[in-house]
Amino acid sequence: MKNLIKLEHLDISRTHILQMPPRYGNLKRLQLLTYFVVGNDGVSGISEVKDLSLLRGTFSILRLQHVSLIVHAEMANLKDKKYLRELVLEWDAPCNGNTQSAGNSPPNGNMQTVNDLLNRNAENPAVVFSTARPHNGNTHIAEKAMDNPQNWNGKSAEDDLQNLCATHASNVLDKIQPGENLENLEIKNLLGMSLPNWLGNASFSKMERQTLENLQSCNSLPPLGQLPSLKELAILKLTEVKIIGPRILWQWCSGLYVP
């Protein structure tokens, strides 16, 4: 696949691949790529899409729980994808079928090889060894760094691990900011407790639709009412959000769906 350097259209929508072949970034002429599956092997990482600047139309990035380093999310350089109109950012849903908020025990079938948890801002940084079961699909993380030691405040080791993973997921989303020509954005199954402010940045002047789905740990929303062209906002399974006020939804948002 890496040698098809003149390839412009690749529709894999009817496939069920678990991760992309290596060196997808060589396909720099791609204009249509239906989705990219982030691998957990350190080879087919999200940074592979950094040079795919000609992508247009609809694009999905799946299995974002495999982004082990925040810098890799930034390296994806989605801001440069100025021809994209629709973007889906999706993490795997928990394997046991129940999305749990941060602070609960991790679901079965997730985080297995986290060896070192590094608290960078602690006075004496410590290494924590975890025997927790795999959490949210992160099966290939060698080291996790916590930027804020206040997040290390769970009632148990599993609570602390889940808080750390939630913070990491939010940071990944923050760094994966797309280009400003986007018209439709969907975010699904994010473990994080907060959403980045760029979601409501008025520079997204063409944004007409947003879907926030199954973000059951998220407890606040950015000021989405600042999006000048927003027409439809779907909020699905955000059970921790208590208040939606005028700062979030302004008068020009004509369609709101909250089941």
C-alpha positions as CSV (number, residue, x, y, z in Angstrom):
1,M,0.0,0.0,0.0
2,K,2.8,2.4,0.8
3,N,4.1,2.3,-2.8
4,L,0.8,3.6,-4.3
5,I,2.0,7.1,-4.1
6,K,-0.3,8.4,-6.9
7,L,-3.4,7.0,-5.3
8,E,-6.1,9.7,-4.9
9,H,-9.3,7.9,-3.7
10,L,-9.4,5.0,-1.1
11,D,-12.9,4.0,0.1
12,I,-12.5,1.4,2.9
13,S,-16.0,2.1,4.4
14,R,-17.1,-1.5,4.1
15,T,-14.0,-3.0,5.7
16,H,-13.5,-3.9,9.3
17,I,-9.7,-3.4,9.7
18,L,-8.3,-2.9,13.2
19,Q,-5.5,-0.7,12.2
20,M,-3.9,0.8,9.1
21,P,-1.0,-0.7,7.2
22,P,2.3,1.1,8.0
23,R,3.5,4.2,6.2
24,Y,0.1,5.4,5.1
25,G,1.6,8.9,5.2
26,N,3.4,8.1,1.9
27,L,0.0,8.4,0.1
28,K,0.3,12.2,-0.1
29,R,-2.0,12.5,-3.1
30,L,-5.0,11.0,-1.3
31,Q,-8.1,13.2,-1.6
32,L,-10.6,10.6,-0.3
33,L,-9.9,8.4,2.7
34,T,-13.1,7.4,4.4
35,Y,-11.4,6.7,7.8
36,F,-8.1,6.1,9.6
37,V,-7.8,3.5,12.4
38,V,-5.1,4.4,14.9
39,G,-3.0,1.4,15.7
40,N,-1.6,0.3,19.1
41,D,1.7,-1.0,17.7
42,G,3.5,2.3,17.5
43,V,3.7,2.0,13.6
44,S,0.3,3.0,12.3
45,G,-0.1,6.0,14.7
46,I,-2.2,9.1,14.2
47,S,0.9,11.1,13.1
48,E,0.7,9.2,9.8
49,V,-2.0,11.6,8.5
50,K,0.2,14.7,9.0
51,D,1.1,14.9,5.2
52,L,-2.3,14.1,3.9
53,S,-3.2,17.7,3.3
54,L,-5.3,17.1,0.3
55,L,-8.0,15.1,2.1
56,R,-11.5,16.5,1.4
57,G,-15.1,15.7,2.1
58,T,-15.7,13.4,5.1
59,F,-13.0,11.8,7.2
60,S,-13.1,9.7,10.4
61,I,-10.4,8.9,12.9
62,L,-11.2,5.8,14.9
63,R,-9.7,4.1,18.0
64,L,-8.3,7.4,19.4
65,Q,-7.6,5.6,22.7
66,H,-4.4,4.3,21.0
67,V,-2.9,7.8,20.9
68,S,-0.3,7.2,23.6
69,L,1.5,10.6,23.4
70,I,-0.2,13.9,23.2
71,V,2.4,15.3,20.8
72,H,1.3,12.6,18.2
73,A,-2.1,14.2,18.2
74,E,-0.6,17.5,17.4
75,M,1.6,16.0,14.7
76,A,-1.5,14.8,12.9
77,N,-1.8,18.5,11.8
78,L,-5.5,18.5,11.2
79,K,-5.4,22.3,11.0
80,D,-3.8,21.9,7.7
81,K,-6.6,19.8,6.2
82,K,-8.4,22.8,4.8
83,Y,-10.5,20.8,2.3
84,L,-12.2,18.7,4.9
85,R,-15.9,19.4,5.5
86,E,-17.0,16.6,7.9
87,L,-14.9,15.1,10.6
88,V,-15.6,12.2,13.0
89,L,-13.4,11.7,16.1
90,E,-14.1,8.5,17.8
91,W,-12.8,6.5,20.7
92,D,-13.8,2.8,21.3
93,A,-16.8,2.4,23.6
94,P,-16.0,0.3,26.7
95,C,-16.0,-3.4,26.1
96,N,-18.6,-4.2,28.8
97,G,-21.2,-1.9,27.1
98,N,-21.3,0.5,30.0
99,T,-19.6,3.8,29.7
100,Q,-18.4,4.8,33.2
101,S,-17.5,8.2,34.5
102,A,-14.0,8.9,35.7
103,G,-13.7,7.8,39.3
104,N,-15.3,4.5,38.8
105,S,-13.4,1.3,38.3
106,P,-12.1,0.8,34.7
107,P,-14.2,-1.5,32.5
108,N,-13.1,-5.0,31.7
109,G,-11.0,-5.5,28.5
110,N,-8.9,-2.4,28.6
111,M,-5.5,-1.0,29.9
112,Q,-3.0,-3.7,30.4
113,T,0.6,-2.6,29.7
114,V,0.8,0.7,31.4
115,N,4.0,0.4,33.3
116,D,4.9,3.9,34.5
117,L,2.7,6.7,35.6
118,L,4.8,9.8,35.9
119,N,3.6,12.8,38.0
120,R,5.7,15.5,36.5
121,N,4.6,18.4,38.8
122,A,5.1,16.5,42.1
123,E,7.9,17.7,44.3
124,N,9.5,14.2,44.1
125,P,8.2,12.6,40.9
126,A,7.3,9.0,41.5
127,V,6.9,6.0,39.3
128,V,3.7,4.0,39.9
129,F,3.4,0.4,38.7
130,S,-0.1,-0.7,37.9
131,T,-1.6,-4.2,37.6
132,A,-5.0,-2.8,36.5
133,R,-6.8,-4.5,33.7
134,P,-6.8,-2.8,30.3
135,H,-8.6,0.5,30.3
136,N,-10.5,1.9,27.3
137,G,-8.5,0.1,24.8
138,N,-5.1,1.6,25.8
139,T,-3.1,-1.6,25.4
140,H,0.3,-0.3,24.3
141,I,1.1,2.6,26.6
142,A,4.5,2.4,28.1
143,E,4.4,5.7,30.0
144,K,1.8,8.2,31.0
145,A,2.6,11.7,32.2
146,M,0.2,13.7,34.5
147,D,0.5,17.5,34.1
148,N,-1.6,18.3,37.1
149,P,-0.9,16.5,40.4
150,Q,-4.3,17.5,41.7
151,N,-5.8,15.0,39.3
152,W,-4.1,12.2,41.3
153,N,-6.8,12.3,43.9
154,G,-8.9,9.2,43.5
155,K,-10.1,6.9,46.3
156,S,-8.1,4.0,45.0
157,A,-5.3,3.2,42.5
158,E,-7.9,2.3,39.9
159,D,-9.6,5.7,40.5
160,D,-6.3,7.5,40.0
161,L,-5.6,5.5,36.8
162,Q,-9.0,6.3,35.4
163,N,-8.6,10.0,36.2
164,L,-5.3,10.0,34.5
165,C,-6.7,8.4,31.4
166,A,-9.6,10.9,31.3
167,T,-7.2,13.8,31.5
168,H,-5.1,12.3,28.7
169,A,-8.1,11.8,26.4
170,S,-9.1,15.4,26.9
171,N,-5.6,16.6,26.1
172,V,-5.5,14.5,23.0
173,L,-8.7,16.1,21.8
174,D,-7.4,19.5,22.6
175,K,-4.4,19.0,20.3
176,I,-6.3,17.4,17.5
177,Q,-8.0,20.7,16.6
178,P,-9.2,20.6,12.9
179,G,-9.1,23.2,10.2
180,E,-11.5,26.1,10.3
181,N,-13.4,25.2,7.0
182,L,-15.1,22.3,8.8
183,E,-18.9,22.2,8.5
184,N,-19.8,19.1,10.5
185,L,-18.0,17.7,13.6
186,E,-18.8,14.5,15.6
187,I,-17.1,13.4,18.8
188,K,-18.0,10.0,20.1
189,N,-17.1,8.0,23.3
190,L,-14.6,10.4,24.7
191,L,-13.6,9.4,28.3
192,G,-12.4,12.9,29.2
193,M,-14.3,15.1,31.7
194,S,-13.9,18.3,29.7
195,L,-14.0,19.5,26.1
196,P,-11.6,22.0,24.5
197,N,-12.6,25.6,24.0
198,W,-11.8,25.4,20.3
199,L,-15.1,23.6,19.9
200,G,-16.8,26.9,20.3
201,N,-14.3,29.2,18.7
202,A,-15.9,31.7,16.4
203,S,-13.1,31.2,13.8
204,F,-15.1,28.0,12.8
205,S,-17.3,30.3,10.8
206,K,-18.7,27.6,8.6
207,M,-19.5,25.1,11.3
208,E,-23.2,24.2,10.9
209,R,-23.6,20.9,12.8
210,Q,-22.0,19.3,15.9
211,T,-22.7,15.9,17.5
212,L,-21.5,15.0,21.0
213,E,-22.3,11.4,21.7
214,N,-21.6,9.1,24.6
215,L,-19.4,11.5,26.6
216,Q,-20.6,10.2,29.9
217,S,-17.8,11.7,32.0
218,C,-18.0,15.1,30.5
219,N,-19.4,17.6,33.0
220,S,-19.2,20.9,31.1
221,L,-19.5,22.3,27.6
222,P,-17.6,25.0,25.8
223,P,-19.3,28.2,24.6
224,L,-20.8,26.6,21.5
225,G,-23.1,29.6,21.1
226,Q,-20.2,31.6,19.7
227,L,-20.2,29.6,16.4
228,P,-21.9,32.0,14.0
229,S,-23.3,29.4,11.6
230,L,-24.3,26.7,14.0
231,K,-27.7,25.3,13.1
232,E,-27.8,21.8,14.7
233,L,-26.4,20.5,17.9
234,A,-27.0,16.9,19.0
235,I,-26.2,16.0,22.6
236,L,-26.4,12.3,23.2
237,K,-25.6,10.5,26.5
238,L,-23.8,13.4,28.3
239,T,-25.2,12.4,31.7
240,E,-22.9,14.4,33.8
241,V,-23.7,17.8,32.2
242,K,-26.1,19.6,34.6
243,I,-26.7,23.0,33.0
244,I,-26.9,24.3,29.4
245,G,-27.1,28.0,29.6
246,P,-27.0,31.0,27.1
247,R,-23.2,31.1,27.1
248,I,-23.3,27.6,25.5
249,L,-26.3,27.9,23.2
250,W,-26.9,31.3,21.7
251,Q,-30.1,32.4,19.8
252,W,-28.8,31.6,16.3
253,C,-28.7,27.8,17.1
254,S,-32.0,26.8,15.6
255,G,-31.8,23.1,16.1
256,L,-31.0,21.4,19.4
257,Y,-31.5,17.7,20.0
258,V,-31.1,16.4,23.6
259,P,-32.9,13.1,24.1
